[in-house]
Amino acid sequence: ISLEQNLGRPEFARLYTDIADQLTQTIRGKYWDDTRQLFADTPDRATFSQHVNALAILAGLVDEATQKAIGQSLLSDDSLAPASIYFKYYLHLALNEAGFGDQYLDWLDIWRENMASGLTTWGETSQVASTRSDCHAWGASPNIEFFRIILGIESAAPGFRQVRIEPHLGNLATISGTMPHPSGTISVAYERSGTQLQAEITLPQNISGLFIWNNTSYELHGGSNRLAL
């Protein structure tokens, strides 16, 4: 929908909005289980998984409060069919969307197991001891999420013309990083002491954006930005 709007085709945006609304109503009606407060895998509501409920969050099927509740179940309900190392990409995005991004470093046990096994690339499956492929791209999502979730750097406009930076530091006191951008590089450095945060952010000169911390937004401009929060 957003793509069609930005391409100047509002009639297609309206069409896809109508279809999305119909799908949302159908999915809620057929798969939402009031007792478990989760989406089921099938209309008989006999099985439940992390997969379906992560996608429900990412697809915007529920409000913010329900996102939070589903996210808590994704973290604590062991009866849900678990996501594989591949699907954890979507699971972690959903948990971040639901407000649990500060726990990201706690979700990386499979990757730690990869490293403990002596692998220098990520395995194809979650069963590290028996995987037949020790180098597979679909297990590499932390390579993205260290930048997007922990450092918080994300595109906020087509072509990365604007940036949105909302770090999730967890228990980290200091961290920094640099990522490529079509107009140069974006660099961030964070240092936290108690409730205070020092943030240094450098953007390409033609890029602006927002920095979000504790639900408050701060404007960013091209060049060097220093924030004491």
MDAnalysis code that builds the backbone (N, CA, C; Angstrom):
import MDAnalysis as mda
import numpy as np

u = mda.Universe.empty(687, n_residues=229, atom_resindex=np.repeat(np.arange(229), 3), trajectory=True)
u.add_TopologyAttr("name", ["N", "CA", "C"] * 229)
u.add_TopologyAttr("resid", np.arange(1, 230))
u.add_TopologyAttr("resname", ["ILE", "SER", "LEU", "GLU", "GLN", "ASN", "LEU", "GLY", "ARG", "PRO", "GLU", "PHE", "ALA", "ARG", "LEU", "TYR", "THR", "ASP", "ILE", "ALA", "ASP", "GLN", "LEU", "THR", "GLN", "THR", "ILE", "ARG", "GLY", "LYS", "TYR", "TRP", "ASP", "ASP", "THR", "ARG", "GLN", "LEU", "PHE", "ALA", "ASP", "THR", "PRO", "ASP", "ARG", "ALA", "THR", "PHE", "SER", "GLN", "HIS", "VAL", "ASN", "ALA", "LEU", "ALA", "ILE", "LEU", "ALA", "GLY", "LEU", "VAL", "ASP", "GLU", "ALA", "THR", "GLN", "LYS", "ALA", "ILE", "GLY", "GLN", "SER", "LEU", "LEU", "SER", "ASP", "ASP", "SER", "LEU", "ALA", "PRO", "ALA", "SER", "ILE", "TYR", "PHE", "LYS", "TYR", "TYR", "LEU", "HIS", "LEU", "ALA", "LEU", "ASN", "GLU", "ALA", "GLY", "PHE", "GLY", "ASP", "GLN", "TYR", "LEU", "ASP", "TRP", "LEU", "ASP", "ILE", "TRP", "ARG", "GLU", "ASN", "MET", "ALA", "SER", "GLY", "LEU", "THR", "THR", "TRP", "GLY", "GLU", "THR", "SER", "GLN", "VAL", "ALA", "SER", "THR", "ARG", "SER", "ASP", "CYS", "HIS", "ALA", "TRP", "GLY", "ALA", "SER", "PRO", "ASN", "ILE", "GLU", "PHE", "PHE", "ARG", "ILE", "ILE", "LEU", "GLY", "ILE", "GLU", "SER", "ALA", "ALA", "PRO", "GLY", "PHE", "ARG", "GLN", "VAL", "ARG", "ILE", "GLU", "PRO", "HIS", "LEU", "GLY", "ASN", "LEU", "ALA", "THR", "ILE", "SER", "GLY", "THR", "MET", "PRO", "HIS", "PRO", "SER", "GLY", "THR", "ILE", "SER", "VAL", "ALA", "TYR", "GLU", "ARG", "SER", "GLY", "THR", "GLN", "LEU", "GLN", "ALA", "GLU", "ILE", "THR", "LEU", "PRO", "GLN", "ASN", "ILE", "SER", "GLY", "LEU", "PHE", "ILE", "TRP", "ASN", "ASN", "THR", "SER", "TYR", "GLU", "LEU", "HIS", "GLY", "GLY", "SER", "ASN", "ARG", "LEU", "ALA", "LEU"])
u.atoms.positions = np.array([
    [0.836, -1.195, 0.000],
    [0.000, 0.000, 0.000],
    [0.877, 1.254, 0.000],
    [1.854, 1.268, 0.891],
    [2.773, 2.407, 0.955],
    [3.550, 2.554, -0.350],
    [3.936, 1.427, -0.945],
    [4.666, 1.469, -2.209],
    [3.831, 2.136, -3.293],
    [2.559, 1.745, -3.405],
    [1.690, 2.335, -4.428],
    [1.469, 3.826, -4.165],
    [1.335, 4.203, -2.892],
    [1.163, 5.622, -2.564],
    [2.385, 6.424, -2.992],
    [3.566, 5.890, -2.722],
    [4.786, 6.614, -3.069],
    [5.063, 6.615, -4.561],
    [4.476, 5.668, -5.290],
    [4.613, 5.649, -6.743],
    [3.554, 6.505, -7.431],
    [2.680, 7.131, -6.623],
    [1.660, 8.004, -7.187],
    [0.492, 7.268, -7.803],
    [0.152, 6.094, -7.246],
    [-0.966, 5.317, -7.766],
    [-1.984, 5.083, -6.646],
    [-2.704, 6.134, -6.252],
    [-3.616, 6.023, -5.115],
    [-4.737, 5.023, -5.333],
    [-5.140, 4.802, -6.600],
    [-6.228, 3.857, -6.844],
    [-5.822, 2.438, -6.441],
    [-4.555, 2.075, -6.675],
    [-4.086, 0.759, -6.255],
    [-3.922, 0.709, -4.738],
    [-3.508, 1.814, -4.143],
    [-3.396, 1.864, -2.683],
    [-4.758, 1.627, -2.044],
    [-5.803, 2.242, -2.601],
    [-7.149, 2.032, -2.065],
    [-7.594, 0.582, -2.261],
    [-7.300, 0.021, -3.431],
    [-7.670, -1.368, -3.708],
    [-7.018, -2.309, -2.709],
    [-5.716, -2.151, -2.503],
    [-5.004, -3.043, -1.599],
    [-5.405, -2.805, -0.142],
    [-5.783, -1.576, 0.190],
    [-6.283, -1.305, 1.540],
    [-7.567, -2.074, 1.792],
    [-8.472, -2.070, 0.815],
    [-9.729, -2.818, 0.949],
    [-9.456, -4.316, 1.101],
    [-8.544, -4.837, 0.283],
    [-8.216, -6.263, 0.371],
    [-7.596, -6.589, 1.729],
    [-6.694, -5.717, 2.202],
    [-6.054, -5.936, 3.501],
    [-7.082, -5.927, 4.625],
    [-8.052, -5.023, 4.550],
    [-9.100, -4.968, 5.574],
    [-9.924, -6.252, 5.572],
    [-10.248, -6.753, 4.382],
    [-11.009, -8.001, 4.281],
    [-10.220, -9.174, 4.858],
    [-8.944, -9.240, 4.518],
    [-8.102, -10.317, 5.033],
    [-7.977, -10.247, 6.553],
    [-7.824, -9.041, 7.081],
    [-7.717, -8.875, 8.529],
    [-8.957, -9.405, 9.230],
    [-10.132, -9.041, 8.731],
    [-11.380, -9.514, 9.333],
    [-11.497, -11.032, 9.241],
    [-11.139, -11.593, 8.086],
    [-11.240, -13.039, 7.896],
    [-10.286, -13.785, 8.821],
    [-9.047, -13.327, 8.896],
    [-8.054, -14.001, 9.741],
    [-8.453, -13.919, 11.208],
    [-8.893, -12.763, 11.641],
    [-9.333, -12.637, 13.033],
    [-10.503, -13.568, 13.322],
    [-11.458, -13.628, 12.387],
    [-12.643, -14.452, 12.607],
    [-12.352, -15.940, 12.616],
    [-11.437, -16.393, 11.766],
    [-11.177, -17.824, 11.619],
    [-10.101, -18.353, 12.562],
    [-9.146, -17.522, 12.934],
    [-7.967, -18.053, 13.616],
    [-7.737, -17.516, 15.026],
    [-8.400, -16.425, 15.412],
    [-8.171, -15.891, 16.748],
    [-8.870, -16.758, 17.779],
    [-8.142, -17.142, 18.832],
    [-8.687, -17.966, 19.903],
    [-8.829, -17.112, 21.157],
    [-10.068, -16.877, 21.577],
    [-10.315, -16.004, 22.725],
    [-9.759, -16.580, 24.017],
    [-9.744, -17.905, 24.128],
    [-9.274, -18.525, 25.358],
    [-7.773, -18.329, 25.542],
    [-7.020, -18.608, 24.493],
    [-5.565, -18.496, 24.589],
    [-5.051, -17.108, 24.238],
    [-5.916, -16.279, 23.665],
    [-5.513, -14.937, 23.246],
    [-4.328, -15.001, 22.277],
    [-4.452, -15.945, 21.330],
    [-3.438, -16.150, 20.305],
    [-4.118, -16.523, 18.994],
    [-3.390, -16.411, 17.895],
    [-3.869, -16.899, 16.610],
    [-3.466, -18.363, 16.455],
    [-4.417, -19.179, 15.991],
    [-4.157, -20.593, 15.748],
    [-3.603, -20.795, 14.342],
    [-3.009, -21.966, 14.124],
    [-2.463, -22.285, 12.806],
    [-3.551, -22.661, 11.807],
    [-4.642, -23.242, 12.296],
    [-5.703, -23.750, 11.430],
    [-7.061, -23.344, 11.989],
    [-8.113, -23.371, 11.150],
    [-9.437, -22.935, 11.620],
    [-9.989, -23.749, 12.782],
    [-9.545, -25.021, 12.951],
    [-10.048, -25.797, 14.089],
    [-9.387, -25.387, 15.401],
    [-8.401, -24.512, 15.316],
    [-7.729, -23.924, 16.488],
    [-7.143, -24.990, 17.411],
    [-6.561, -26.016, 16.790],
    [-5.985, -27.114, 17.557],
    [-4.488, -26.953, 17.774],
    [-3.822, -26.207, 16.905],
    [-2.375, -26.031, 17.031],
    [-2.020, -24.548, 16.963],
    [-0.946, -24.199, 17.663],
    [-0.503, -22.809, 17.752],
    [1.011, -22.772, 17.580],
    [1.505, -21.699, 17.005],
    [2.941, -21.611, 16.736],
    [3.455, -20.191, 16.931],
    [4.768, -20.095, 17.106],
    [5.400, -18.780, 17.101],
    [5.276, -18.132, 15.729],
    [5.294, -18.941, 14.683],
    [5.292, -18.428, 13.319],
    [4.067, -17.565, 13.042],
    [2.890, -18.135, 13.265],
    [1.638, -17.450, 12.938],
    [1.484, -16.181, 13.764],
    [1.811, -16.256, 15.038],
    [1.597, -15.098, 15.897],
    [2.625, -14.000, 15.658],
    [3.836, -14.374, 15.272],
    [4.814, -13.360, 14.868],
    [4.337, -12.631, 13.622],
    [3.827, -13.385, 12.642],
    [3.351, -12.758, 11.411],
    [2.118, -11.896, 11.667],
    [1.281, -12.288, 12.624],
    [0.103, -11.479, 12.953],
    [0.522, -10.105, 13.466],
    [1.580, -10.066, 14.278],
    [2.091, -8.783, 14.760],
    [2.645, -7.966, 13.603],
    [3.473, -8.590, 12.772],
    [4.112, -7.864, 11.673],
    [3.107, -7.384, 10.639],
    [1.996, -8.120, 10.484],
    [0.973, -7.735, 9.512],
    [0.016, -6.685, 10.057],
    [0.182, -6.305, 11.325],
    [-0.669, -5.270, 11.903],
    [-2.091, -5.712, 12.158],
    [-2.277, -6.992, 12.516],
    [-3.628, -7.516, 12.717],
    [-4.218, -7.159, 14.070],
    [-3.383, -6.693, 15.010],
    [-3.861, -6.441, 16.370],
    [-3.366, -5.086, 16.854],
    [-4.024, -4.584, 17.894],
    [-3.634, -3.289, 18.445],
    [-2.394, -3.435, 19.333],
    [-1.914, -2.312, 19.829],
    [-0.651, -2.299, 20.570],
    [-0.700, -3.160, 21.824],
    [-1.810, -3.095, 22.567],
    [-1.917, -3.876, 23.799],
    [-1.907, -5.372, 23.502],
    [-2.600, -5.771, 22.442],
    [-2.633, -7.185, 22.074],
    [-1.284, -7.630, 21.540],
    [-0.597, -6.757, 20.811],
    [0.772, -7.062, 20.386],
    [1.636, -7.413, 21.591],
    [1.530, -6.607, 22.627],
    [2.339, -6.815, 23.831],
    [2.018, -8.164, 24.465],
    [0.728, -8.490, 24.548],
    [0.316, -9.747, 25.159],
    [0.784, -10.941, 24.331],
    [0.641, -10.847, 23.013],
    [1.115, -11.924, 22.146],
    [2.631, -12.061, 22.264],
    [3.328, -10.930, 22.289],
    [4.776, -10.970, 22.433],
    [5.203, -11.678, 23.707],
    [4.501, -11.428, 24.803],
    [4.825, -12.098, 26.058],
    [4.631, -13.597, 25.937],
    [3.565, -14.004, 25.235],
    [3.341, -15.436, 25.013],
    [4.426, -16.039, 24.129],
    [4.861, -15.300, 23.127],
    [5.936, -15.792, 22.266],
    [7.209, -16.055, 23.064],
    [7.426, -15.287, 24.106],
    [8.625, -15.440, 24.923],
    [8.491, -16.520, 25.987],
    [7.265, -16.783, 26.451],
    [7.108, -17.620, 27.641],
    [6.317, -18.901, 27.436],
    [5.542, -19.022, 26.360],
    [4.664, -20.184, 26.167],
    [5.411, -21.282, 25.408],
    [5.853, -22.309, 26.136],
    [6.628, -23.389, 25.526],
    [5.774, -24.337, 24.697],
    [4.455, -24.202, 24.750],
    [3.593, -25.081, 23.959],
    [3.506, -24.646, 22.500],
    [3.950, -23.436, 22.191],
    [3.918, -22.961, 20.811],
    [5.003, -23.653, 19.995],
    [4.660, -24.082, 18.776],
    [5.675, -24.643, 17.885],
    [6.765, -23.597, 17.676],
    [8.026, -23.950, 17.939],
    [9.085, -22.932, 17.929],
    [9.567, -22.586, 16.528],
    [9.995, -21.364, 16.368],
    [10.575, -20.913, 15.106],
    [11.970, -21.495, 14.940],
    [12.322, -21.795, 13.705],
    [13.665, -22.267, 13.389],
    [14.626, -21.082, 13.327],
    [15.913, -21.379, 13.158],
    [16.898, -20.303, 13.049],
    [16.550, -19.368, 11.898],
    [15.977, -19.913, 10.820],
    [15.536, -19.078, 9.692],
    [14.391, -18.171, 10.106],
    [13.333, -18.743, 10.712],
    [12.139, -17.951, 10.991],
    [12.316, -17.026, 12.186],
    [13.369, -17.226, 12.958],
    [13.615, -16.307, 14.068],
    [13.837, -14.874, 13.574],
    [14.191, -14.729, 12.313],
    [14.264, -13.380, 11.732],
    [12.938, -12.652, 11.923],
    [11.832, -13.308, 11.550],
    [10.507, -12.701, 11.676],
    [10.068, -12.642, 13.139],
    [10.399, -13.675, 13.900],
    [10.051, -13.688, 15.320],
    [10.681, -12.505, 16.042],
    [11.941, -12.256, 15.790],
    [12.634, -11.163, 16.484],
    [12.114, -9.795, 16.043],
    [11.787, -9.654, 14.763],
    [11.174, -8.404, 14.315],
    [9.845, -8.176, 15.019],
    [9.048, -9.244, 15.161],
    [7.747, -9.124, 15.816],
    [7.905, -8.772, 17.291],
    [8.838, -9.413, 17.964],
    [9.066, -9.110, 19.377],
    [9.538, -7.676, 19.562],
    [10.368, -7.208, 18.666],
    [10.794, -5.809, 18.726],
    [9.604, -4.881, 18.515],
    [8.759, -5.204, 17.542],
    [7.564, -4.399, 17.280],
    [6.643, -4.372, 18.493],
    [6.613, -5.469, 19.247],
    [5.745, -5.566, 20.419],
    [6.351, -4.918, 21.658],
    [7.567, -4.388, 21.539],
    [8.147, -3.648, 22.648],
    [9.176, -4.391, 23.472],
    [9.707, -5.511, 22.945],
    [10.654, -6.317, 23.716],
    [12.080, -6.244, 23.173],
    [12.376, -5.235, 22.379],
    [13.673, -5.153, 21.721],
    [14.861, -5.118, 22.662],
    [14.675, -4.609, 23.882],
    [15.794, -4.544, 24.822],
    [16.252, -5.924, 25.279],
    [15.470, -6.962, 24.978],
    [15.856, -8.324, 25.339],
    [16.573, -9.050, 24.198],
    [16.859, -8.356, 23.114],
    [17.344, -9.030, 21.904],
    [18.545, -9.940, 22.161],
    [19.503, -9.483, 22.926],
    [20.712, -10.281, 23.153],
    [20.420, -11.575, 23.906],
    [19.256, -11.669, 24.561],
    [18.875, -12.891, 25.268],
    [18.315, -13.949, 24.322],
    [18.065, -13.577, 23.071],
    [17.396, -14.500, 22.136],
    [18.370, -15.226, 21.220],
    [19.654, -15.137, 21.469],
    [20.650, -15.585, 20.499],
    [21.320, -16.903, 20.872],
    [20.635, -17.752, 21.643],
    [21.256, -18.995, 22.100],
    [21.704, -19.883, 20.940],
    [20.889, -19.982, 19.881],
    [21.264, -20.834, 18.746],
    [22.567, -20.344, 18.122],
    [22.718, -19.049, 17.994],
    [23.934, -18.499, 17.389],
    [25.138, -18.700, 18.309],
    [24.914, -18.607, 19.611],
    [26.004, -18.890, 20.546],
    [26.409, -20.363, 20.452],
    [25.421, -21.241, 20.245],
    [25.717, -22.665, 20.074],
    [26.525, -22.896, 18.797],
    [26.199, -22.163, 17.734],
    [26.994, -22.233, 16.502],
    [28.458, -21.928, 16.794],
    [28.694, -20.838, 17.513],
    [30.073, -20.427, 17.794],
    [30.771, -21.416, 18.722],
    [30.028, -21.936, 19.711],
    [30.617, -22.907, 20.629],
    [30.995, -24.197, 19.912],
    [30.317, -24.495, 18.801],
    [30.618, -25.693, 18.018],
    [31.786, -25.478, 17.068],
    [32.332, -24.278, 17.034],
    [33.479, -23.992, 16.197],
    [33.137, -23.470, 14.823],
    [31.841, -23.224, 14.567],
    [31.451, -22.706, 13.259],
    [31.850, -21.233, 13.144],
    [32.280, -20.847, 11.972],
    [32.593, -19.440, 11.702],
    [31.576, -18.814, 10.755],
    [30.620, -19.612, 10.295],
    [29.448, -19.141, 9.551],
    [28.234, -19.806, 10.173],
    [27.040, -19.323, 9.828],
    [25.835, -19.806, 10.500],
    [25.268, -21.045, 9.816],
    [24.831, -22.018, 10.633],
    [24.255, -23.244, 10.109],
    [22.877, -23.031, 9.506],
    [22.446, -24.027, 8.726],
    [21.176, -23.917, 8.013],
    [19.982, -24.167, 8.919],
    [20.130, -25.046, 9.912],
    [19.005, -25.421, 10.756],
    [19.318, -25.115, 12.214],
    [18.278, -25.227, 13.049],
    [18.452, -24.972, 14.476],
    [19.185, -26.116, 15.170],
    [19.209, -27.291, 14.558],
    [19.869, -28.457, 15.142],
    [21.353, -28.410, 14.767],
    [22.101, -27.647, 15.526],
    [23.490, -27.361, 15.162],
    [24.321, -28.632, 15.071],
    [24.082, -29.603, 15.960],
    [24.902, -30.813, 15.993],
    [24.711, -31.683, 14.763],
    [23.565, -31.553, 14.084],
    [23.282, -32.443, 12.960],
    [23.072, -31.713, 11.641],
    [23.264, -30.402, 11.624],
    [23.047, -29.672, 10.378],
    [24.028, -30.134, 9.305],
    [23.547, -30.217, 8.067],
    [24.392, -30.668, 6.952],
    [24.994, -29.485, 6.193],
    [24.490, -28.293, 6.468],
    [25.019, -27.103, 5.810],
    [25.476, -26.126, 6.878],
    [26.771, -25.883, 6.914],
    [27.338, -25.026, 7.958],
    [27.525, -23.587, 7.504],
    [26.980, -23.247, 6.360],
    [27.106, -21.877, 5.862],
    [25.852, -21.529, 5.081],
    [24.929, -20.851, 5.744],
    [23.646, -20.591, 5.094],
    [23.142, -19.194, 5.445],
    [22.762, -18.452, 4.429],
    [22.399, -17.047, 4.637],
    [21.177, -16.884, 5.509],
    [20.247, -17.845, 5.484],
    [19.007, -17.580, 6.213],
    [19.177, -17.696, 7.727],
    [20.351, -18.083, 8.186],
    [20.610, -18.055, 9.615],
    [21.340, -16.804, 10.068],
    [21.508, -15.846, 9.175],
    [22.394, -14.711, 9.451],
    [21.672, -13.454, 9.915],
    [20.434, -13.578, 10.391],
    [19.669, -12.367, 10.720],
    [20.312, -11.480, 11.786],
    [21.069, -12.005, 12.770],
    [21.708, -11.071, 13.708],
    [22.634, -10.074, 13.023],
    [23.192, -10.455, 11.880],
    [24.046, -9.513, 11.152],
    [23.290, -8.247, 10.782],
    [21.966, -8.376, 10.598],
    [21.112, -7.218, 10.323],
    [20.667, -6.562, 11.622],
    [20.213, -7.388, 12.560],
    [19.528, -6.849, 13.734],
    [20.457, -6.168, 14.725],
    [21.750, -6.462, 14.687],
    [22.671, -5.671, 15.509],
    [22.583, -4.196, 15.123],
    [22.365, -3.933, 13.848],
    [22.228, -2.552, 13.383],
    [20.804, -2.039, 13.565],
    [19.811, -2.865, 13.221],
    [18.432, -2.377, 13.195],
    [17.793, -2.356, 14.585],
    [18.015, -3.399, 15.380],
    [17.386, -3.443, 16.702],
    [18.293, -2.827, 17.764],
    [19.530, -3.300, 17.894],
    [20.388, -2.809, 18.977],
    [20.812, -1.361, 18.729],
    [21.465, -1.099, 17.605],
    [21.837, 0.288, 17.296],
    [20.624, 1.118, 16.913],
    [19.575, 0.477, 16.415],
    [18.305, 1.150, 16.169],
    [18.177, 1.859, 14.841],
    [19.087, 1.616, 13.896],
    [19.105, 2.374, 12.638],
    [18.149, 1.746, 11.633],
    [17.226, 2.549, 11.123],
    [16.257, 2.032, 10.154],
    [15.840, 3.136, 9.186],
    [15.607, 2.748, 7.956],
    [15.113, 3.696, 6.959],
    [13.723, 4.178, 7.342],
    [13.459, 5.466, 7.121],
    [12.153, 6.041, 7.442],
    [11.475, 6.654, 6.228],
    [12.064, 6.475, 5.042],
    [11.484, 7.024, 3.814],
    [12.051, 6.254, 2.633],
    [11.329, 6.208, 1.511],
    [11.851, 5.518, 0.324],
    [13.244, 6.016, -0.047],
    [14.108, 5.062, -0.426],
    [15.467, 5.424, -0.786],
    [16.335, 5.816, 0.389],
    [15.860, 5.522, 1.625],
    [16.611, 5.866, 2.837],
    [16.854, 7.371, 2.902],
    [15.877, 8.172, 2.393],
    [16.049, 9.627, 2.409],
    [15.920, 10.204, 3.810],
    [15.302, 9.460, 4.703],
    [15.225, 9.837, 6.112],
    [15.555, 8.613, 6.946],
    [15.965, 8.866, 8.183],
    [16.361, 7.774, 9.057],
    [15.590, 7.865, 10.364],
    [15.304, 6.715, 10.930],
    [14.690, 6.619, 12.252],
    [15.623, 5.774, 13.106],
    [16.057, 6.324, 14.225],
    [17.021, 5.627, 15.074],
    [16.416, 5.463, 16.468],
    [16.163, 4.213, 16.840],
    [15.616, 3.900, 18.163],
    [16.390, 2.713, 18.735],
    [17.458, 2.974, 19.486],
    [18.296, 1.880, 19.985],
    [17.615, 1.078, 21.087],
    [17.998, -0.195, 21.164],
    [17.553, -1.090, 22.234],
    [18.814, -1.701, 22.841],
    [19.292, -1.092, 23.897],
    [20.616, -1.413, 24.414],
    [20.620, -2.550, 25.420],
    [19.454, -2.936, 25.946],
    [19.447, -3.981, 26.955],
    [20.323, -3.592, 28.126],
    [21.285, -4.459, 28.455],
    [22.201, -4.181, 29.564],
    [23.521, -3.568, 29.110],
    [23.628, -3.235, 27.835],
    [24.877, -2.666, 27.326],
    [25.079, -1.246, 27.845],
    [26.285, -0.949, 28.282],
    [26.606, 0.404, 28.742],
    [27.162, 1.252, 27.609],
    [27.941, 0.635, 26.724],
    [28.502, 1.357, 25.582],
    [28.434, 0.472, 24.346],
    [28.203, 1.086, 23.210],
    [28.229, 0.373, 21.935],
    [28.299, 1.411, 20.822],
    [28.918, 1.039, 19.722],
    [28.991, 1.936, 18.575],
    [28.981, 1.106, 17.303],
    [28.693, 1.758, 16.189],
    [28.698, 1.055, 14.920],
    [28.497, 2.000, 13.756],
    [28.843, 1.513, 12.584],
    [28.706, 2.279, 11.346],
    [28.097, 1.387, 10.281],
    [27.149, 1.928, 9.523],
    [26.556, 1.159, 8.439],
    [26.549, 1.981, 7.160],
    [26.623, 1.317, 6.010],
    [26.619, 2.051, 4.738],
    [25.259, 2.646, 4.434],
    [25.270, 3.737, 3.696],
    [24.057, 4.438, 3.280],
    [24.275, 4.885, 1.838],
    [23.219, 4.979, 1.026],
    [23.411, 5.415, -0.365],
    [24.178, 6.724, -0.509],
    [24.125, 7.588, 0.525],
    [24.822, 8.877, 0.451],
    [26.091, 8.923, 1.286],
    [26.533, 7.773, 1.787],
    [27.735, 7.758, 2.611],
    [27.645, 6.704, 3.692],
    [27.745, 7.133, 4.944],
    [27.638, 6.208, 6.070],
    [26.828, 6.849, 7.190],
    [26.254, 5.992, 8.029],
    [25.600, 6.415, 9.266],
    [26.391, 5.808, 10.414],
    [26.832, 6.655, 11.344],
    [27.604, 6.191, 12.493],
    [26.892, 6.589, 13.778],
    [26.891, 5.677, 14.745],
    [26.298, 5.971, 16.047],
    [27.233, 5.479, 17.141],
    [27.190, 6.154, 18.276],
    [27.930, 5.727, 19.463],
    [27.083, 6.085, 20.674],
    [26.858, 5.102, 21.537],
    [26.027, 5.318, 22.719],
    [26.834, 4.986, 23.969],
    [26.644, 5.807, 24.988],
    [27.235, 5.540, 26.297],
    [26.188, 5.852, 27.352],
    [25.904, 4.850, 28.169],
    [24.837, 5.006, 29.151],
    [25.405, 4.878, 30.557],
    [24.933, 5.758, 31.440],
    [25.307, 5.722, 32.846],
    [24.041, 5.924, 33.662],
    [23.592, 4.857, 34.320],
    [22.323, 4.946, 35.037],
    [21.189, 5.195, 34.066],
    [20.444, 6.272, 34.306],
    [19.338, 6.620, 33.408],
    [19.752, 7.618, 32.336],
    [21.032, 8.015, 32.331],
    [21.506, 9.018, 31.378],
    [22.098, 8.351, 30.133],
    [21.829, 8.938, 28.978],
    [22.374, 8.434, 27.724],
    [23.096, 9.542, 26.979],
    [24.311, 9.271, 26.556],
    [25.045, 10.150, 25.649],
    [25.039, 9.481, 24.271],
    [24.545, 10.189, 23.273],
    [24.458, 9.630, 21.926],
    [25.149, 10.551, 20.934],
    [26.039, 9.984, 20.141],
    [26.684, 10.707, 19.049],
    [26.276, 10.037, 17.743],
    [25.648, 10.799, 16.861],
    [25.093, 10.263, 15.622],
    [25.571, 11.122, 14.462],
    [26.142, 10.483, 13.468],
    [26.601, 11.201, 12.277],
    [25.857, 10.677, 11.061],
    [25.181, 11.594, 10.356],
    [24.410, 11.250, 9.164],
    [25.041, 11.890, 7.937],
    [24.798, 11.335, 6.747],
    [25.186, 12.048, 5.528],
    [24.548, 13.437, 5.503],
    [25.191, 14.397, 4.875],
    [24.756, 15.789, 4.936],
    [23.335, 16.002, 4.417],
    [22.892, 15.204, 3.465],
    [21.567, 15.414, 2.875],
    [20.477, 14.582, 3.536],
    [20.763, 14.002, 4.699],
    [19.816, 13.113, 5.365],
    [19.390, 13.712, 6.705],
    [18.106, 13.611, 7.010],
    [17.589, 14.020, 8.314],
    [16.819, 12.849, 8.908],
    [16.349, 13.028, 10.130],
    [15.600, 11.938, 10.729],
    [15.217, 12.212, 12.161],
    [14.878, 11.133, 12.860],
    [14.462, 11.210, 14.252],
    [15.246, 10.203, 15.081],
    [15.543, 10.597, 16.318],
    [16.107, 9.701, 17.316],
    [15.052, 9.522, 18.395],
    [14.744, 8.268, 18.739],
    [13.700, 7.986, 19.723],
    [14.336, 7.330, 20.935],
    [14.041, 7.892, 22.106],
    [14.549, 7.348, 23.360],
    [13.511, 7.596, 24.441],
    [13.134, 6.546, 25.159],
    [12.121, 6.650, 26.213],
    [10.841, 7.313, 25.702],
    [10.416, 6.893, 24.512],
    [9.163, 7.358, 23.898],
    [9.161, 8.847, 23.554],
    [10.329, 9.456, 23.496],
    [10.443, 10.857, 23.100],
    [11.286, 10.947, 21.832],
    [10.862, 11.798, 20.890],
    [11.551, 11.942, 19.610],
    [12.406, 13.209, 19.587],
    [13.570, 13.104, 18.989],
    [14.493, 14.232, 18.846],
    [14.904, 14.326, 17.377],
    [14.896, 15.543, 16.836],
    [15.225, 15.721, 15.427],
    [16.724, 15.550, 15.186],
    [17.034, 14.913, 14.061],
    [18.416, 14.739, 13.629],
    [18.619, 15.461, 12.307],
    [19.794, 16.034, 12.110],
    [20.119, 16.718, 10.861],
    [21.359, 16.082, 10.251],
    [21.630, 16.407, 9.005],
    [22.829, 15.914, 8.359],
    [24.080, 16.380, 9.075],
    [25.091, 15.516, 9.130],
    [26.305, 15.838, 9.860],
    [26.284, 15.265, 11.261],
    [26.980, 15.926, 12.181],
    [27.145, 15.417, 13.535],
    [25.997, 15.862, 14.441],
    [25.475, 14.929, 15.229],
    [24.431, 15.204, 16.215],
    [24.889, 14.644, 17.562],
    [24.795, 15.460, 18.602],
    [25.144, 15.003, 19.938],
    [23.956, 15.229, 20.860],
    [23.575, 14.182, 21.562],
    [22.423, 14.250, 22.451],
    [22.835, 13.794, 23.844],
    [22.424, 14.539, 24.858],
    [22.608, 14.161, 26.254],
    [21.216, 14.026, 26.854],
    [20.808, 12.817, 27.136],
    [19.418, 12.553, 27.524],
    [19.343, 11.890, 28.891],
])
